Amino acid sequence: MNSPMPPRSESTLATIAAAAGCSVATVSRALRASPLLPERTIVRIQKLAGRLGYRSNPLVTQVMSHLRGAHVTQRGTLAYLVFGTAAGEWQKHLTFVGFFEGARSRAEELGFRLDQFWADDPAISPARLAQILRARGITGVIVGPAPGLPKAPRLDWSDFAPVKIGVPLPELPLPCAVSNHYRAMLRVIERLKALGYRRLGLVLQEHQNIKTSGLWLAPLAYHEQHLRPSERVAPLVMTRWREADFIRWYRLHRPEVIIGLRSELITWLARLGRKVPGDVGFVHLDRCTERGEFAGIDQKPREVGAAAVDMAVSRLLANERNLQASPRQLLVEGVWVDGPTVRAIRKPRQLSPGAD
């Protein structure tokens, strides 16, 4: 006999559909008792939704009521702008893929279709792209993330309700759904302290620091102020990603654990004769972006993508268009995930208040 399913407050139409073995559309119809479905199907899905802890999203209800009240027979479409030197370059970044999949799933829940548009297509100017969106009746736009330090797309936004996803483009004042990098680093520090690590070495690329507005660095800098001078490690922020620079920094500071956004650092440590986690630990600040088992932060990219769609649809319902003078950010909490790249190395030392 199957045991009862534990309640899950984060359940969505997509998770119910997966558990029920049916489509999101079928779940949506069952939850509103549509006469298009057999009664036994409605009862089965509603009971499953209850066991999964599903609670209706007021935004979902509002959108669907709006669509039905307006007698819309086809779903609306949201645009999802992707970037890169090639149309599919963004798919190499697994976090970017997570953003898109989360956005697409939530769009379907809300009755919308999500279509990709390559914003860096050299054959299509920004003016032409805006024209294409208008011709298709698309007003909701999600500006996806891009590698490196991209320039903001120069569209005329006056007819659109755009939002950003992932790390924000500072020159594009729009609402943004983004992982909470500051609190994620606080979680990293707390976990590493519990494992007994003291000398924490942060390695970033300059564009990563700029795009996150220094929110990886800030909590660590505050933490370092409360350490003894012998335990402090200056962070390494590289303009160019070069192994030689990392080797010089590592030999100078000898950190007990490396915190970064690229697992290539493990390879560089191996070439120095340092084993992970035996000789030095490694923490991945975005473990979803690379395949492998790492201790570190799950930035919840699917949840970030879903939040971006919520913001875009909210703007559509409020008839908001264009850029914003005071844009808001919706911060999605990441979570620490244990992994084989760190280990307990000593009992954490208890510092008295004010100790240095």
PENOR-V112684 format. One record per helix or strand of 2 or more residues. SS is the DSSP state (H for helix, E for strand). FROM is the first residue (numbers start at 1). TO is the last residue. Records with the same first field share a line. If there is no record, write none. Layout:
# PENOR-V112684
SS=FROM-TO, FROM-TO
This chain:
# PENOR-V112684
H=13-20, 24-31, 39-51, 58-69, 89-92, 94-109, 126-135, 157-159, 181-195, 206-211, 217-225, 229-231, 243-253, 264-271, 287-289, 301-317
E=76-82, 112-118, 140-143, 161-165, 176-179, 200-205, 236-238, 257-260, 281-284, 295-298, 329-332, 335-337
